[in-house]
Amino acid sequence: MNAHNPAWFVAADESEYSSYAQWSRRHPLLTADEERHWLIQHQDATRALLLLTAVVGKPWWQERHPNLDWKQTDWVTEVWQKRPSYGELEAALGWYRAHHKGVSMASELWRRLNEAREVLLGSNIRLVFSVSHQYNGQGLEVTDLVQEGLLGLMRSLEKFDVNQGTRFSTYSHYWIQQFIRLAIKNQSNLIRKPTNVIDDMRRFQRQLVGIRQTQTAPLSTAKIAEKLAMPEDKVQHFLEIGQTPLSLDARLTEDGKDSWAEMLEDPTASIQEQTQQLELSEQVQSSLAYLSRRERVIIAMRYGIGHGREFGYREIAEQLSISRERVRQIEKEALLKLRDQWPELDAVD
């Protein structure tokens, strides 16, 4: 996908991307000279703020970076090489304003920094969208990927050196990718796995796909271990942790009435409850005797009697080779018959 294609934001005003789209429209793509101008302004304002806050803010920076050699005279250069973040500068500026008395250029420098930051981020949001869509379908929504990519773009702006001789978009592409990949590793799974485990698992899955493409029959764990020259217990471990956890709230039928949690046996059910359920089941079975064979089949499948789950109208229609509307009609007729034999069925919708 082309990051410089304005079609990214067609009809975006009515989508979850509206704020990003409006931001991008306010800041069109920059030429190389324009981009360099704003980058120089951003870098100069950042360094000037660091030098300004260093006048009274050394204790603050010392607490922020305790591992630096604070006995040297040029500690500001050491801090600058680490490229302070936007949040650090904002906090240091607050410290400076609280402890400095008199005229200061702090407000003007802060305005210039934010002006350049707004233009550079807004004009490169298209790149964030382009990279984010490359990772769509890997466990996170596109909106989440865009947010993580924007964090990477912000960090790349803080780390970028105008004098290193490369385009900002080229440099920021790496940071956007890194932030998105890290978010996928940390947030895409219900159970978080360590980064090294995820990397090993993905490497195993790539090798497994290659093996399966050359085989026609299903592969056993022992066969996979032999092909990969890997211990069988390690193969079994990767196969287990690669499975997707199943939510107990996941719905089993089209109408969404039943879930896995509702199908699990309750070991704490009392004898009285079990007796009531048994009596109710016997009463239902005896009531079905008043129905025709087709009516019994439809009612049993529709309400999960003897089948372990409820079937939707489409599933019943396909099995009986009739239309869904006909299934509804037969169900209605059967329920009317059952109400005559079992008045409690009046509560059934």
C-alpha positions in Angstrom: 0.0 0.0 0.0 1.2 3.5 -0.8 1.6 5.6 2.2 1.3 8.8 0.1 -2.1 7.9 -1.4 -4.8 10.2 -0.1 -7.4 7.4 -0.8 -6.4 6.2 2.7 -8.9 8.6 4.1 -11.9 8.3 1.8 -15.1 8.4 3.9 -12.9 8.4 7.0 -15.0 11.1 8.7 -17.6 8.4 9.5 -15.1 5.8 10.7 -12.9 5.3 13.7 -10.1 6.9 11.8 -11.8 10.3 11.6 -9.5 12.1 14.0 -6.4 10.8 12.2 -7.8 11.7 8.9 -8.6 15.3 10.0 -5.2 15.6 11.5 -3.6 14.4 8.2 -5.7 16.8 6.1 -4.4 19.8 8.1 -0.8 18.8 7.4 -0.2 17.7 3.7 2.9 15.8 2.6 6.1 17.8 2.9 8.8 18.3 0.3 12.4 17.3 1.3 13.3 20.9 2.0 10.2 21.6 4.0 10.7 18.4 6.0 14.4 19.3 6.7 13.3 22.8 7.8 10.8 21.5 10.4 13.2 18.8 11.6 15.9 21.4 12.2 13.5 23.5 14.1 12.4 20.5 16.2 16.0 19.5 17.0 17.2 23.0 17.7 14.2 23.7 20.0 14.7 20.4 21.9 18.4 21.0 22.5 17.8 24.6 23.5 15.2 23.5 26.0 17.7 20.9 27.4 20.4 23.6 27.8 17.9 26.0 29.3 16.5 23.6 31.9 20.1 22.5 32.8 20.7 25.9 34.4 18.5 25.1 37.5 17.4 21.6 36.5 20.5 19.5 37.0 19.0 17.7 40.1 15.9 16.7 38.1 18.0 15.3 35.2 20.3 13.6 37.7 17.4 11.8 39.3 16.1 10.8 35.8 19.5 9.5 34.6 21.3 8.2 37.7 23.8 6.0 35.7 25.5 9.0 34.0 28.8 10.3 35.2 27.6 13.5 36.8 31.1 14.6 37.9 32.0 15.6 34.4 31.4 19.1 33.3 29.7 18.4 30.0 26.8 16.2 31.3 24.3 18.0 29.1 25.9 16.4 26.0 25.6 13.0 27.6 21.9 13.6 28.2 21.4 14.9 24.7 23.0 11.8 23.2 20.3 9.7 24.9 17.7 11.9 23.2 15.3 13.0 26.0 11.7 12.2 25.3 8.9 14.8 24.9 7.5 13.8 28.3 10.9 14.3 30.0 11.3 17.8 28.4 7.8 18.7 29.6 8.5 17.6 33.1 11.9 19.3 33.2 10.3 22.5 31.9 7.8 22.4 34.7 10.7 22.0 37.2 12.5 24.9 35.5 9.5 27.3 35.7 8.9 26.4 39.4 12.6 27.2 40.3 13.5 30.0 37.9 12.7 33.6 38.5 12.9 36.3 35.8 12.5 36.5 32.0 12.9 33.3 30.0 12.7 32.0 26.5 11.1 28.8 27.7 7.6 29.5 26.4 8.8 30.5 22.9 11.1 27.4 22.7 8.3 25.2 23.8 5.9 26.7 21.2 8.5 26.1 18.4 9.0 22.6 19.5 5.3 21.8 19.5 4.7 23.6 16.2 7.4 21.4 14.5 6.2 18.3 16.2 2.6 18.8 15.1 3.6 19.3 11.4 6.0 16.4 11.3 3.6 13.9 13.0 0.6 15.0 11.0 2.4 14.8 7.7 3.6 11.3 8.4 0.5 9.7 9.8 -0.2 8.2 6.4 3.0 6.1 6.8 1.7 4.8 10.2 -1.5 3.7 8.4 0.5 2.0 5.7 2.7 0.0 8.0 -0.3 -0.8 10.4 -2.3 -2.4 7.6 0.6 -4.7 6.8 0.1 -6.3 10.3 -3.7 -6.5 10.1 -5.1 -9.9 11.1 -2.4 -10.8 13.6 -4.4 -10.4 16.8 -4.9 -6.6 17.1 -7.5 -4.3 15.6 -6.2 -1.8 13.0 -7.0 1.1 15.3 -4.8 -0.4 18.0 -2.0 -0.9 15.5 -2.3 2.7 14.4 -2.0 3.9 17.9 1.1 1.8 18.6 2.6 2.9 15.3 2.0 6.5 16.2 3.9 6.0 19.4 6.8 4.6 17.3 6.6 7.7 15.0 6.8 10.0 18.1 9.8 8.1 19.4 11.5 8.2 16.0 11.1 12.0 15.9 12.7 12.3 19.3 15.6 10.1 18.3 16.2 11.4 14.8 19.4 13.3 14.0 19.0 15.8 11.0 22.7 15.4 10.2 22.8 11.7 9.8 21.9 12.0 6.1 18.7 9.9 5.8 15.1 10.7 5.2 12.9 10.9 8.2 10.3 8.6 6.7 13.0 5.9 6.2 14.2 6.2 9.7 10.7 6.3 11.3 9.6 3.3 9.3 11.8 1.1 11.5 10.5 2.5 14.8 6.9 2.2 13.7 7.4 -1.4 12.9 9.2 -2.1 16.2 6.4 -0.6 18.3 3.7 -2.5 16.3 5.5 -5.8 16.5 6.1 -5.4 20.3 2.4 -4.6 20.8 1.4 -7.7 18.8 3.7 -9.8 21.0 2.4 -8.3 24.3 -1.3 -7.8 23.6 -2.5 -10.1 20.8 -2.7 -13.2 23.0 -5.1 -13.7 25.9 -2.2 -15.2 27.9 0.9 -13.2 27.5 4.1 -15.1 26.6 7.7 -13.9 26.9 9.1 -12.4 23.8 11.7 -15.1 23.3 9.0 -17.8 23.6 6.9 -16.1 20.9 9.9 -15.8 18.6 10.8 -19.5 19.1 7.1 -20.5 18.5 6.9 -18.5 15.3 10.1 -20.0 14.0 8.7 -23.5 14.8 5.4 -22.7 13.1 7.3 -21.6 9.9 9.2 -24.8 9.9 6.1 -26.8 10.5 4.3 -25.2 7.6 7.2 -26.1 5.3 7.1 -29.7 6.4 3.3 -30.0 6.0 3.5 -28.7 2.5 5.7 -31.6 1.5 3.5 -34.2 3.2 0.0 -35.5 2.2 -0.8 -37.4 5.3 -1.3 -35.9 8.8 2.0 -35.7 10.8 2.3 -37.2 14.3 4.3 -35.5 17.0 7.0 -38.1 16.7 7.3 -37.5 12.9 7.5 -33.8 13.3 10.2 -34.2 15.9 12.2 -36.4 13.5 11.9 -34.0 10.6 13.0 -31.0 12.7 15.6 -32.9 14.7 14.0 -31.7 17.9 13.0 -33.6 21.1 9.4 -34.8 21.0 8.5 -33.2 24.3 9.6 -29.8 22.9 7.5 -30.3 19.8 4.5 -31.1 22.0 5.2 -28.0 24.0 5.2 -25.7 21.0 2.0 -27.4 19.6 0.2 -26.7 23.0 1.3 -23.1 23.5 0.4 -22.4 19.9 -3.2 -23.2 20.4 -5.7 -20.3 20.7 -7.5 -20.2 24.1 -11.2 -20.7 23.9 -13.5 -18.3 25.8 -16.2 -20.0 28.0 -18.5 -17.2 26.8 -18.1 -18.1 23.2 -21.5 -18.8 21.6 -22.3 -22.3 20.2 -25.4 -21.5 18.1 -26.4 -18.9 15.5 -29.0 -17.3 17.8 -26.3 -17.0 20.5 -28.4 -18.5 23.3 -25.9 -21.1 24.5 -22.2 -20.8 25.5 -19.5 -23.3 26.5 -19.9 -22.3 30.1 -23.6 -23.2 30.0 -22.8 -26.7 28.6 -20.4 -27.6 31.4 -21.7 -29.9 34.1 -22.2 -28.2 37.4 -20.6 -30.5 40.0 -22.3 -28.6 42.8 -25.8 -29.3 41.7 -27.9 -30.6 44.5 -29.8 -33.9 44.5 -33.1 -32.0 44.5 -32.0 -30.0 41.4 -30.9 -33.2 39.6 -34.3 -34.8 40.4 -36.2 -31.9 39.1 -34.2 -31.9 35.9 -34.8 -35.6 35.4 -38.5 -35.2 36.0 -38.6 -32.3 33.6 -36.7 -34.3 30.9 -39.2 -37.2 31.3 -42.1 -34.9 31.0 -40.7 -33.3 27.8 -40.0 -36.7 26.3 -43.6 -37.9 27.0 -45.0 -34.7 25.6 -43.1 -35.2 22.3 -45.1 -38.5 21.7 -48.1 -36.3 20.7 -46.2 -34.9 17.8 -45.5 -36.3 14.3 -42.1 -37.6 13.5 -41.0 -34.4 11.6 -42.3 -32.2 14.4 -40.4 -34.2 17.0 -37.2 -33.9 15.1 -37.5 -30.2 14.6 -38.5 -29.5 18.3 -35.7 -31.8 19.5 -33.0 -30.1 17.3 -34.3 -26.6 17.9 -34.2 -26.8 21.7 -31.3 -29.3 22.0 -33.3 -32.2 23.4 -31.0 -35.2 23.2 -28.5 -33.5 20.9 -26.3 -31.6 23.4 -26.9 -28.3 21.7 -29.5 -26.2 19.9 -29.6 -26.0 16.1 -30.4 -22.9 14.1 -33.2 -22.8 11.5 -30.6 -22.9 8.7 -29.0 -26.1 10.0 -32.4 -27.8 10.5 -33.5 -26.8 7.1 -30.4 -28.2 5.4 -30.7 -31.5 7.2 -34.4 -31.9 6.4 -34.1 -30.4 2.9 -36.8 -27.9 3.5 -36.9 -24.1 3.7 -36.2 -22.2 6.9 -39.6 -20.6 6.8 -41.1 -24.1 6.7 -39.1 -25.1 9.8 -40.5 -22.1 11.6 -44.1 -23.0 10.6 -43.7 -26.6 11.8 -42.1 -25.5 15.0 -45.1 -23.1 15.7 -47.6 -25.9 15.0 -45.8 -28.3 17.2 -45.6 -25.8 20.1 -49.4 -25.3 19.9 -49.9 -29.0 20.2 -47.6 -29.2 23.2 -49.3 -26.4 25.0 -52.5 -28.5 25.1 -50.6 -31.3 26.8 -48.3 -29.1 28.9 -49.6 -25.7 30.0 -46.2 -24.6 31.2 -45.1 -24.2 27.6 -47.0 -21.0 27.4 -43.9 -19.3 28.7 -42.0 -20.4 25.5 -41.7 -17.6 23.0 
